[in-house]
Amino acid sequence: MQKINDEYVIIKANEDGVNVIGLTRGQDTRFNHTEKLDKGEVMIAQFTEHTSAMKVRGKATIQTKHGMIDSE
């Protein structure tokens, strides 16, 4: 079993309808999970053995141990 990453990503919606999409690992990248956030909602996410990437659609603030960025 692959070790699960203990790094967290914090996503705060700056508008209604922000989508957070988890993408799978493996030969074919596919959507794994989708969450919809409204303005002010915060999601704390983690990369796992099944999720290797995250896509954020909409205006949000994303914070990681590497810094903070605002999506547009």
Biopython code that builds the backbone (N, CA, C, O; Angstrom):
import numpy as np
from Bio.PDB.StructureBuilder import StructureBuilder

atoms = [
    (1, "MET", "N", (0.839, -1.180, 0.000)),
    (1, "MET", "CA", (0.000, 0.000, 0.000)),
    (1, "MET", "C", (0.884, 1.243, 0.000)),
    (1, "MET", "O", (1.859, 1.336, 0.746)),
    (2, "GLN", "N", (0.521, 2.188, -0.851)),
    (2, "GLN", "CA", (1.290, 3.416, -0.971)),
    (2, "GLN", "C", (0.991, 4.343, 0.204)),
    (2, "GLN", "O", (-0.152, 4.442, 0.651)),
    (3, "LYS", "N", (2.028, 5.022, 0.702)),
    (3, "LYS", "CA", (1.847, 5.947, 1.821)),
    (3, "LYS", "C", (1.029, 7.154, 1.373)),
    (3, "LYS", "O", (1.268, 7.714, 0.303)),
    (4, "ILE", "N", (0.067, 7.546, 2.194)),
    (4, "ILE", "CA", (-0.760, 8.708, 1.905)),
    (4, "ILE", "C", (-0.015, 9.968, 2.339)),
    (4, "ILE", "O", (0.542, 10.028, 3.435)),
    (5, "ASN", "N", (-0.015, 10.973, 1.462)),
    (5, "ASN", "CA", (0.635, 12.246, 1.729)),
    (5, "ASN", "C", (-0.089, 12.961, 2.869)),
    (5, "ASN", "O", (-1.318, 13.039, 2.869)),
    (6, "ASP", "N", (0.657, 13.480, 3.831)),
    (6, "ASP", "CA", (0.025, 14.185, 4.950)),
    (6, "ASP", "C", (-0.023, 15.692, 4.724)),
    (6, "ASP", "O", (-0.250, 16.454, 5.664)),
    (7, "GLU", "N", (0.189, 16.124, 3.487)),
    (7, "GLU", "CA", (0.107, 17.545, 3.149)),
    (7, "GLU", "C", (-1.343, 17.905, 2.825)),
    (7, "GLU", "O", (-2.018, 17.201, 2.075)),
    (8, "TYR", "N", (-1.804, 19.008, 3.402)),
    (8, "TYR", "CA", (-3.173, 19.460, 3.182)),
    (8, "TYR", "C", (-3.200, 20.690, 2.300)),
    (8, "TYR", "O", (-2.253, 21.476, 2.279)),
    (9, "VAL", "N", (-4.297, 20.851, 1.569)),
    (9, "VAL", "CA", (-4.546, 22.010, 0.726)),
    (9, "VAL", "C", (-5.829, 22.645, 1.244)),
    (9, "VAL", "O", (-6.828, 21.952, 1.437)),
    (10, "ILE", "N", (-5.812, 23.956, 1.470)),
    (10, "ILE", "CA", (-6.988, 24.663, 1.954)),
    (10, "ILE", "C", (-7.519, 25.525, 0.820)),
    (10, "ILE", "O", (-6.785, 26.315, 0.226)),
    (11, "ILE", "N", (-8.808, 25.363, 0.529)),
    (11, "ILE", "CA", (-9.446, 26.101, -0.555)),
    (11, "ILE", "C", (-10.613, 26.888, 0.036)),
    (11, "ILE", "O", (-11.519, 26.311, 0.636)),
    (12, "LYS", "N", (-10.584, 28.221, -0.137)),
    (12, "LYS", "CA", (-11.667, 29.077, 0.342)),
    (12, "LYS", "C", (-12.341, 29.719, -0.862)),
    (12, "LYS", "O", (-11.687, 30.392, -1.659)),
    (13, "ALA", "N", (-13.648, 29.512, -0.997)),
    (13, "ALA", "CA", (-14.409, 30.072, -2.108)),
    (13, "ALA", "C", (-14.590, 31.568, -1.919)),
    (13, "ALA", "O", (-15.012, 32.019, -0.854)),
    (14, "ASN", "N", (-14.270, 32.338, -2.958)),
    (14, "ASN", "CA", (-14.454, 33.785, -2.938)),
    (14, "ASN", "C", (-15.712, 34.202, -3.702)),
    (14, "ASN", "O", (-16.007, 35.392, -3.818)),
    (15, "GLU", "N", (-16.450, 33.216, -4.224)),
    (15, "GLU", "CA", (-17.719, 33.440, -4.902)),
    (15, "GLU", "C", (-18.539, 32.157, -4.812)),
    (15, "GLU", "O", (-17.993, 31.098, -4.502)),
    (16, "ASP", "N", (-19.824, 32.237, -5.074)),
    (16, "ASP", "CA", (-20.668, 31.048, -5.101)),
    (16, "ASP", "C", (-20.315, 30.190, -6.306)),
    (16, "ASP", "O", (-19.955, 30.705, -7.364)),
    (17, "GLY", "N", (-20.423, 28.868, -6.133)),
    (17, "GLY", "CA", (-20.268, 27.946, -7.250)),
    (17, "GLY", "C", (-18.854, 27.562, -7.606)),
    (17, "GLY", "O", (-18.610, 27.162, -8.745)),
    (18, "VAL", "N", (-17.901, 27.661, -6.684)),
    (18, "VAL", "CA", (-16.528, 27.233, -6.950)),
    (18, "VAL", "C", (-16.499, 25.700, -6.964)),
    (18, "VAL", "O", (-16.998, 25.055, -6.042)),
    (19, "ASN", "N", (-15.912, 25.130, -8.013)),
    (19, "ASN", "CA", (-15.802, 23.677, -8.127)),
    (19, "ASN", "C", (-14.389, 23.229, -7.805)),
    (19, "ASN", "O", (-13.420, 23.797, -8.308)),
    (20, "VAL", "N", (-14.274, 22.206, -6.963)),
    (20, "VAL", "CA", (-12.996, 21.572, -6.654)),
    (20, "VAL", "C", (-13.097, 20.156, -7.194)),
    (20, "VAL", "O", (-13.970, 19.389, -6.785)),
    (21, "ILE", "N", (-12.202, 19.811, -8.114)),
    (21, "ILE", "CA", (-12.271, 18.526, -8.801)),
    (21, "ILE", "C", (-10.999, 17.745, -8.512)),
    (21, "ILE", "O", (-9.897, 18.229, -8.770)),
    (22, "GLY", "N", (-11.149, 16.536, -7.977)),
    (22, "GLY", "CA", (-10.021, 15.642, -7.740)),
    (22, "GLY", "C", (-9.778, 14.784, -8.961)),
    (22, "GLY", "O", (-10.727, 14.255, -9.540)),
    (23, "LEU", "N", (-8.521, 14.634, -9.368)),
    (23, "LEU", "CA", (-8.158, 13.829, -10.532)),
    (23, "LEU", "C", (-7.385, 12.597, -10.087)),
    (23, "LEU", "O", (-6.585, 12.665, -9.154)),
    (24, "THR", "N", (-7.621, 11.475, -10.750)),
    (24, "THR", "CA", (-7.047, 10.192, -10.344)),
    (24, "THR", "C", (-5.602, 10.022, -10.795)),
    (24, "THR", "O", (-5.111, 10.721, -11.681)),
    (25, "ARG", "N", (-4.947, 9.074, -10.155)),
    (25, "ARG", "CA", (-3.618, 8.629, -10.567)),
    (25, "ARG", "C", (-3.780, 7.521, -11.603)),
    (25, "ARG", "O", (-4.884, 7.020, -11.814)),
    (26, "GLY", "N", (-2.695, 7.147, -12.238)),
    (26, "GLY", "CA", (-2.724, 6.004, -13.146)),
    (26, "GLY", "C", (-2.465, 6.394, -14.580)),
    (26, "GLY", "O", (-2.114, 7.532, -14.892)),
    (27, "GLN", "N", (-2.649, 5.406, -15.447)),
    (27, "GLN", "CA", (-2.366, 5.591, -16.862)),
    (27, "GLN", "C", (-3.306, 6.617, -17.491)),
    (27, "GLN", "O", (-2.877, 7.439, -18.301)),
    (28, "ASP", "N", (-4.582, 6.571, -17.124)),
    (28, "ASP", "CA", (-5.577, 7.517, -17.633)),
    (28, "ASP", "C", (-6.024, 8.424, -16.502)),
    (28, "ASP", "O", (-6.506, 7.949, -15.474)),
    (29, "THR", "N", (-5.865, 9.744, -16.689)),
    (29, "THR", "CA", (-6.329, 10.701, -15.685)),
    (29, "THR", "C", (-7.825, 10.891, -15.845)),
    (29, "THR", "O", (-8.306, 11.209, -16.932)),
    (30, "ARG", "N", (-8.568, 10.692, -14.744)),
    (30, "ARG", "CA", (-10.022, 10.849, -14.768)),
    (30, "ARG", "C", (-10.460, 11.656, -13.561)),
    (30, "ARG", "O", (-9.716, 11.813, -12.592)),
    (31, "PHE", "N", (-11.703, 12.175, -13.639)),
    (31, "PHE", "CA", (-12.277, 12.853, -12.486)),
    (31, "PHE", "C", (-12.567, 11.819, -11.415)),
    (31, "PHE", "O", (-13.158, 10.777, -11.696)),
    (32, "ASN", "N", (-12.152, 12.105, -10.184)),
    (32, "ASN", "CA", (-12.342, 11.198, -9.063)),
    (32, "ASN", "C", (-13.474, 11.672, -8.163)),
    (32, "ASN", "O", (-14.286, 10.873, -7.697)),
    (33, "HIS", "N", (-13.520, 12.977, -7.923)),
    (33, "HIS", "CA", (-14.482, 13.525, -6.968)),
    (33, "HIS", "C", (-14.671, 15.008, -7.261)),
    (33, "HIS", "O", (-13.722, 15.690, -7.647)),
    (34, "THR", "N", (-15.883, 15.509, -7.079)),
    (34, "THR", "CA", (-16.164, 16.934, -7.294)),
    (34, "THR", "C", (-16.928, 17.487, -6.102)),
    (34, "THR", "O", (-17.849, 16.851, -5.589)),
    (35, "GLU", "N", (-16.535, 18.677, -5.670)),
    (35, "GLU", "CA", (-17.242, 19.400, -4.608)),
    (35, "GLU", "C", (-17.572, 20.792, -5.119)),
    (35, "GLU", "O", (-16.800, 21.380, -5.875)),
    (36, "LYS", "N", (-18.711, 21.314, -4.709)),
    (36, "LYS", "CA", (-19.105, 22.675, -5.074)),
    (36, "LYS", "C", (-19.160, 23.499, -3.795)),
    (36, "LYS", "O", (-19.828, 23.124, -2.831)),
    (37, "LEU", "N", (-18.447, 24.634, -3.795)),
    (37, "LEU", "CA", (-18.377, 25.503, -2.620)),
    (37, "LEU", "C", (-19.072, 26.831, -2.908)),
    (37, "LEU", "O", (-18.994, 27.352, -4.021)),
    (38, "ASP", "N", (-19.745, 27.370, -1.907)),
    (38, "ASP", "CA", (-20.329, 28.700, -2.006)),
    (38, "ASP", "C", (-19.427, 29.702, -1.292)),
    (38, "ASP", "O", (-18.568, 29.319, -0.498)),
    (39, "LYS", "N", (-19.627, 30.978, -1.577)),
    (39, "LYS", "CA", (-18.772, 32.039, -1.040)),
    (39, "LYS", "C", (-18.594, 31.886, 0.471)),
    (39, "LYS", "O", (-19.563, 31.735, 1.216)),
    (40, "GLY", "N", (-17.337, 31.928, 0.901)),
    (40, "GLY", "CA", (-17.010, 31.839, 2.316)),
    (40, "GLY", "C", (-16.773, 30.423, 2.808)),
    (40, "GLY", "O", (-16.196, 30.235, 3.879)),
    (41, "GLU", "N", (-17.204, 29.418, 2.048)),
    (41, "GLU", "CA", (-16.978, 28.031, 2.477)),
    (41, "GLU", "C", (-15.513, 27.659, 2.288)),
    (41, "GLU", "O", (-14.845, 28.134, 1.369)),
    (42, "VAL", "N", (-15.034, 26.802, 3.175)),
    (42, "VAL", "CA", (-13.639, 26.366, 3.161)),
    (42, "VAL", "C", (-13.609, 24.849, 3.077)),
    (42, "VAL", "O", (-14.355, 24.157, 3.769)),
    (43, "MET", "N", (-12.735, 24.349, 2.216)),
    (43, "MET", "CA", (-12.529, 22.906, 2.094)),
    (43, "MET", "C", (-11.075, 22.613, 2.404)),
    (43, "MET", "O", (-10.176, 23.278, 1.889)),
    (44, "ILE", "N", (-10.847, 21.626, 3.241)),
    (44, "ILE", "CA", (-9.493, 21.155, 3.541)),
    (44, "ILE", "C", (-9.354, 19.811, 2.845)),
    (44, "ILE", "O", (-10.073, 18.863, 3.161)),
    (45, "ALA", "N", (-8.424, 19.731, 1.895)),
    (45, "ALA", "CA", (-8.270, 18.536, 1.069)),
    (45, "ALA", "C", (-6.869, 17.959, 1.227)),
    (45, "ALA", "O", (-5.953, 18.622, 1.711)),
    (46, "GLN", "N", (-6.729, 16.706, 0.804)),
    (46, "GLN", "CA", (-5.464, 15.997, 0.943)),
    (46, "GLN", "C", (-5.253, 15.123, -0.288)),
    (46, "GLN", "O", (-6.195, 14.501, -0.779)),
    (47, "PHE", "N", (-4.034, 15.073, -0.781)),
    (47, "PHE", "CA", (-3.715, 14.144, -1.856)),
    (47, "PHE", "C", (-3.640, 12.752, -1.260)),
    (47, "PHE", "O", (-3.137, 12.582, -0.150)),
    (48, "THR", "N", (-4.137, 11.745, -1.986)),
    (48, "THR", "CA", (-4.183, 10.371, -1.483)),
    (48, "THR", "C", (-3.576, 9.430, -2.504)),
    (48, "THR", "O", (-3.045, 9.863, -3.526)),
    (49, "GLU", "N", (-3.659, 8.149, -2.222)),
    (49, "GLU", "CA", (-3.149, 7.159, -3.173)),
    (49, "GLU", "C", (-4.006, 7.129, -4.439)),
    (49, "GLU", "O", (-3.568, 6.604, -5.462)),
    (50, "HIS", "N", (-5.219, 7.683, -4.389)),
    (50, "HIS", "CA", (-6.102, 7.704, -5.552)),
    (50, "HIS", "C", (-6.165, 9.073, -6.227)),
    (50, "HIS", "O", (-6.467, 9.153, -7.418)),
    (51, "THR", "N", (-5.889, 10.144, -5.498)),
    (51, "THR", "CA", (-5.983, 11.501, -6.037)),
    (51, "THR", "C", (-4.596, 12.111, -6.169)),
    (51, "THR", "O", (-3.869, 12.257, -5.186)),
    (52, "SER", "N", (-4.239, 12.468, -7.418)),
    (52, "SER", "CA", (-2.901, 13.002, -7.654)),
    (52, "SER", "C", (-2.900, 14.478, -8.030)),
    (52, "SER", "O", (-1.851, 15.123, -8.026)),
    (53, "ALA", "N", (-4.082, 15.018, -8.357)),
    (53, "ALA", "CA", (-4.166, 16.425, -8.754)),
    (53, "ALA", "C", (-5.540, 16.973, -8.392)),
    (53, "ALA", "O", (-6.503, 16.222, -8.236)),
    (54, "MET", "N", (-5.613, 18.297, -8.261)),
    (54, "MET", "CA", (-6.881, 18.963, -8.001)),
    (54, "MET", "C", (-7.001, 20.143, -8.947)),
    (54, "MET", "O", (-6.028, 20.839, -9.239)),
    (55, "LYS", "N", (-8.226, 20.347, -9.415)),
    (55, "LYS", "CA", (-8.516, 21.459, -10.306)),
    (55, "LYS", "C", (-9.553, 22.329, -9.610)),
    (55, "LYS", "O", (-10.543, 21.821, -9.084)),
    (56, "VAL", "N", (-9.325, 23.650, -9.605)),
    (56, "VAL", "CA", (-10.254, 24.582, -8.967)),
    (56, "VAL", "C", (-10.817, 25.489, -10.051)),
    (56, "VAL", "O", (-10.067, 26.148, -10.772)),
    (57, "ARG", "N", (-12.151, 25.518, -10.164)),
    (57, "ARG", "CA", (-12.831, 26.404, -11.123)),
    (57, "ARG", "C", (-13.595, 27.455, -10.343)),
    (57, "ARG", "O", (-14.394, 27.125, -9.467)),
    (58, "GLY", "N", (-13.357, 28.708, -10.655)),
    (58, "GLY", "CA", (-14.016, 29.811, -9.973)),
    (58, "GLY", "C", (-13.020, 30.587, -9.133)),
    (58, "GLY", "O", (-11.849, 30.220, -9.032)),
    (59, "LYS", "N", (-13.502, 31.665, -8.534)),
    (59, "LYS", "CA", (-12.630, 32.518, -7.718)),
    (59, "LYS", "C", (-12.481, 31.909, -6.328)),
    (59, "LYS", "O", (-13.454, 31.735, -5.595)),
    (60, "ALA", "N", (-11.233, 31.592, -5.989)),
    (60, "ALA", "CA", (-10.949, 30.965, -4.704)),
    (60, "ALA", "C", (-9.535, 31.316, -4.268)),
    (60, "ALA", "O", (-8.697, 31.703, -5.083)),
    (61, "THR", "N", (-9.283, 31.175, -2.977)),
    (61, "THR", "CA", (-7.944, 31.302, -2.427)),
    (61, "THR", "C", (-7.485, 29.904, -2.051)),
    (61, "THR", "O", (-8.172, 29.191, -1.318)),
    (62, "ILE", "N", (-6.318, 29.515, -2.556)),
    (62, "ILE", "CA", (-5.771, 28.182, -2.308)),
    (62, "ILE", "C", (-4.487, 28.344, -1.519)),
    (62, "ILE", "O", (-3.587, 29.083, -1.917)),
    (63, "GLN", "N", (-4.412, 27.640, -0.386)),
    (63, "GLN", "CA", (-3.235, 27.738, 0.482)),
    (63, "GLN", "C", (-2.617, 26.360, 0.649)),
    (63, "GLN", "O", (-3.307, 25.386, 0.950)),
    (64, "THR", "N", (-1.295, 26.292, 0.447)),
    (64, "THR", "CA", (-0.522, 25.073, 0.684)),
    (64, "THR", "C", (0.702, 25.442, 1.512)),
    (64, "THR", "O", (0.896, 26.611, 1.846)),
    (65, "LYS", "N", (1.516, 24.467, 1.839)),
    (65, "LYS", "CA", (2.744, 24.759, 2.578)),
    (65, "LYS", "C", (3.726, 25.560, 1.713)),
    (65, "LYS", "O", (4.694, 26.122, 2.226)),
    (66, "HIS", "N", (3.472, 25.608, 0.403)),
    (66, "HIS", "CA", (4.344, 26.336, -0.517)),
    (66, "HIS", "C", (3.922, 27.781, -0.699)),
    (66, "HIS", "O", (4.655, 28.568, -1.298)),
    (67, "GLY", "N", (2.742, 28.146, -0.189)),
    (67, "GLY", "CA", (2.276, 29.518, -0.311)),
    (67, "GLY", "C", (0.794, 29.591, -0.589)),
    (67, "GLY", "O", (0.066, 28.607, -0.461)),
    (68, "MET", "N", (0.356, 30.798, -0.980)),
    (68, "MET", "CA", (-1.053, 31.067, -1.218)),
    (68, "MET", "C", (-1.211, 31.641, -2.622)),
    (68, "MET", "O", (-0.368, 32.411, -3.084)),
    (69, "ILE", "N", (-2.297, 31.261, -3.299)),
    (69, "ILE", "CA", (-2.580, 31.783, -4.632)),
    (69, "ILE", "C", (-4.090, 31.983, -4.761)),
    (69, "ILE", "O", (-4.882, 31.246, -4.174)),
    (70, "ASP", "N", (-4.472, 33.002, -5.545)),
    (70, "ASP", "CA", (-5.875, 33.252, -5.838)),
    (70, "ASP", "C", (-6.154, 32.821, -7.265)),
    (70, "ASP", "O", (-5.429, 33.198, -8.185)),
    (71, "SER", "N", (-7.204, 32.031, -7.451)),
    (71, "SER", "CA", (-7.626, 31.671, -8.806)),
    (71, "SER", "C", (-8.585, 32.743, -9.306)),
    (71, "SER", "O", (-9.175, 33.476, -8.513)),
    (72, "GLU", "N", (-8.736, 32.831, -10.609)),
    (72, "GLU", "CA", (-9.609, 33.839, -11.198)),
    (72, "GLU", "C", (-10.674, 33.219, -12.063)),
    (72, "GLU", "O", (-11.496, 33.932, -12.637)),
]
sb = StructureBuilder()
sb.init_structure("model")
sb.init_model(0)
sb.init_chain("A")
sb.init_seg("    ")
for serial, (resi, resn, name, xyz) in enumerate(atoms, 1):
    if name == "N":
        sb.init_residue(resn, " ", resi, " ")
    sb.init_atom(name, np.array(xyz, "f"), 0.0, 1.0, " ", f" {name:<3s}", serial, name[0])
structure = sb.get_structure()
